Amino acid sequence: MDTSATHAEPTVLLLGGTGRTGGRVLQQLLGRGVHVRALVRSAERLPAGVADDPRLTVVEADLLSLSAEQVKEQVDGCDAVISCLGHTISAQGVFGKPRDLVARSVERVCRAAKELRPAQPVKLILMSSVSVNRAGGLDTRRGWFERAYMWLLRGLVPPARDNQRAADFLHDVIEPADPHVRWVVVRPDTLKDGDVTAYSLHEGLVDGLFRPGETNRANVAHFMCELATDAEAWEAWQGKLPVIVNASPE
Ligand SMILES: NC(=O)c1ccc[n+]([C@@H]2O[C@H](COP(=O)([O-])OP(=O)(O)OC[C@H]3O[C@@H](n4cnc5c(N)ncnc54)[C@H](OP(=O)(O)O)[C@@H]3O)[C@@H](O)[C@H]2O)c1
């Protein structure tokens, strides 16, 4: 694996690049000329056509099984880490181990960045969900019934709890001006396939649980790539949990 090269373009460590959103992130990053280190359980599940791209380095490993030193090796030299990890939609994926896939991955990446002490903070861009609350009760749009429902969901459905824990960790443990790692938690609504379209970004919730909005995975990927490569986008959203939804048709 080549981790020693220095590039003018950013280098991104991508987690979950074999997923339906992560695959789109990978294709879009490569399309922008970004160097990508994709950490995947199986390279066979990467999207077709990316394997020969000279900007792509594939590491076949499970982040949670790596030693702390090996995690540091993966984060070292990366300007950003994008995580599109998520629990597989199956009984084993939802209720089996690891129940804390997202939270533990985020914690390990942050610890590695803090130990590496990079000259510029690593940008951690996490795919999450509108089921995740902003701390401090800032997501005021939900009524009491929805709030109770979501509370129950996070209690009973491990992936919902995992996503909330990951976001809470970033908010509670990583200082806004941390010199080594900064973060954005991206919150899509109901995920759809389809191409990149117009989309809008919001500080808080736009739609309700019983009248959900839609978000194309390609739009999530586009926004995550913007955060990794565009300084203005990063400045606007770092330390926040933007909600992303498809723009309504005219
Ligand atoms: N469904 C929705 O409407 C919705 C809405 C908002 C937010 N979200 C969130 O967005 C996430 C991503 O969505 P998606 O549709 O892109 O997910 P996806 O296609 O299921 O991709 C999940 C990714 O996580 C990896 N993964 C799963 N379990 C793992 C494990 N134990 N260890 C290491 N890697 C593992 C998968 O790798 P493998 O290929 O190796 O399995 C895959 O790369 C969801 O999981 C959810 O948290 C979903």
The ligand as an SDF file (V2000), in Angstrom:
LIG
                    3D

 48 52  0  0  0  0  0  0  0  0999 V2000
  -32.2920    3.7160    4.8160 N   0  0  0  0  0  0  0  0  0  0  0  0
  -32.5300    5.0090    4.9360 C   0  0  0  0  0  0  0  0  0  0  0  0
  -33.5340    5.5410    4.4310 O   0  0  0  0  0  0  0  0  0  0  0  0
  -31.5500    5.8760    5.7160 C   0  0  0  0  0  0  0  0  0  0  0  0
  -31.8990    7.1740    5.8940 C   0  0  0  0  0  0  0  0  0  0  0  0
  -31.0030    8.0270    6.4840 C   0  0  0  0  0  0  0  0  0  0  0  0
  -29.7810    7.5550    6.9260 C   0  0  0  0  0  0  0  0  0  0  0  0
  -29.4150    6.2590    6.7920 N   0  0  0  0  0  0  0  0  0  0  0  0
  -28.0730    5.8420    7.2580 C   0  0  0  0  0  0  0  0  0  0  0  0
  -27.1670    5.7610    6.1720 O   0  0  0  0  0  0  0  0  0  0  0  0
  -26.3770    4.5970    6.2780 C   0  0  0  0  0  0  0  0  0  0  0  0
  -25.8000    4.2140    4.9370 C   0  0  0  0  0  0  0  0  0  0  0  0
  -26.8330    3.9120    4.0280 O   0  0  0  0  0  0  0  0  0  0  0  0
  -26.5630    2.9940    2.7410 P   0  0  0  0  0  0  0  0  0  0  0  0
  -27.8780    2.7080    2.1480 O   0  0  0  0  0  0  0  0  0  0  0  0
  -25.4900    3.6060    1.9110 O   0  0  0  0  0  0  0  0  0  0  0  0
  -25.9570    1.6970    3.4590 O   0  0  0  0  0  0  0  0  0  0  0  0
  -25.4490    0.3100    2.8410 P   0  0  0  0  0  0  0  0  0  0  0  0
  -25.5950    0.2720    1.3590 O   0  0  0  0  0  0  0  0  0  0  0  0
  -26.1020   -0.7900    3.6220 O   0  0  0  0  0  0  0  0  0  0  0  0
  -23.8620    0.3150    3.1730 O   0  0  0  0  0  0  0  0  0  0  0  0
  -23.3920    0.0470    4.4510 C   0  0  0  0  0  0  0  0  0  0  0  0
  -21.8690    0.0190    4.4560 C   0  0  0  0  0  0  0  0  0  0  0  0
  -21.4300   -0.2990    5.7790 O   0  0  0  0  0  0  0  0  0  0  0  0
  -20.5830   -1.4490    5.7220 C   0  0  0  0  0  0  0  0  0  0  0  0
  -20.7710   -2.3130    6.8980 N   0  0  0  0  0  0  0  0  0  0  0  0
  -21.9440   -2.8420    7.3410 C   0  0  0  0  0  0  0  0  0  0  0  0
  -21.7090   -3.5910    8.4470 N   0  0  0  0  0  0  0  0  0  0  0  0
  -20.3630   -3.5330    8.6740 C   0  0  0  0  0  0  0  0  0  0  0  0
  -19.5030   -4.1020    9.6580 C   0  0  0  0  0  0  0  0  0  0  0  0
  -19.9760   -4.8760   10.6400 N   0  0  0  0  0  0  0  0  0  0  0  0
  -18.1780   -3.8330    9.5910 N   0  0  0  0  0  0  0  0  0  0  0  0
  -17.6720   -3.0520    8.5980 C   0  0  0  0  0  0  0  0  0  0  0  0
  -18.4380   -2.4890    7.6250 N   0  0  0  0  0  0  0  0  0  0  0  0
  -19.7660   -2.7250    7.6690 C   0  0  0  0  0  0  0  0  0  0  0  0
  -20.9700   -2.1990    4.4720 C   0  0  0  0  0  0  0  0  0  0  0  0
  -19.8610   -2.9910    4.0840 O   0  0  0  0  0  0  0  0  0  0  0  0
  -20.0200   -4.4570    3.3930 P   0  0  0  0  0  0  0  0  0  0  0  0
  -20.1760   -4.1880    1.9060 O   0  0  0  0  0  0  0  0  0  0  0  0
  -18.7350   -5.1150    3.7320 O   0  0  0  0  0  0  0  0  0  0  0  0
  -21.2230   -5.1090    4.0120 O   0  0  0  0  0  0  0  0  0  0  0  0
  -21.2730   -1.0500    3.5110 C   0  0  0  0  0  0  0  0  0  0  0  0
  -20.0740   -0.5590    2.9540 O   0  0  0  0  0  0  0  0  0  0  0  0
  -27.4040    3.6180    6.8850 C   0  0  0  0  0  0  0  0  0  0  0  0
  -26.8620    2.4940    7.4170 O   0  0  0  0  0  0  0  0  0  0  0  0
  -28.0720    4.5030    7.9430 C   0  0  0  0  0  0  0  0  0  0  0  0
  -27.2950    4.5730    9.1220 O   0  0  0  0  0  0  0  0  0  0  0  0
  -30.3020    5.4070    6.1700 C   0  0  0  0  0  0  0  0  0  0  0  0
  1  2  1  0
  2  3  2  0
  2  4  1  0
  4  5  1  0
  4 48  2  0
  5  6  2  0
  6  7  1  0
  7  8  2  0
  8  9  1  0
  8 48  1  0
  9 10  1  0
  9 46  1  0
 10 11  1  0
 11 12  1  0
 11 44  1  0
 12 13  1  0
 13 14  1  0
 14 15  2  0
 14 16  1  0
 14 17  1  0
 17 18  1  0
 18 19  2  0
 18 20  1  0
 18 21  1  0
 21 22  1  0
 22 23  1  0
 23 24  1  0
 23 42  1  0
 24 25  1  0
 25 26  1  0
 25 36  1  0
 26 27  1  0
 26 35  1  0
 27 28  2  0
 28 29  1  0
 29 30  1  0
 29 35  2  0
 30 31  1  0
 30 32  2  0
 32 33  1  0
 33 34  2  0
 34 35  1  0
 36 37  1  0
 36 42  1  0
 37 38  1  0
 38 39  2  0
 38 40  1  0
 38 41  1  0
 42 43  1  0
 44 45  1  0
 44 46  1  0
 46 47  1  0
M  CHG  2   8   1  16  -1
M  END
$$$$
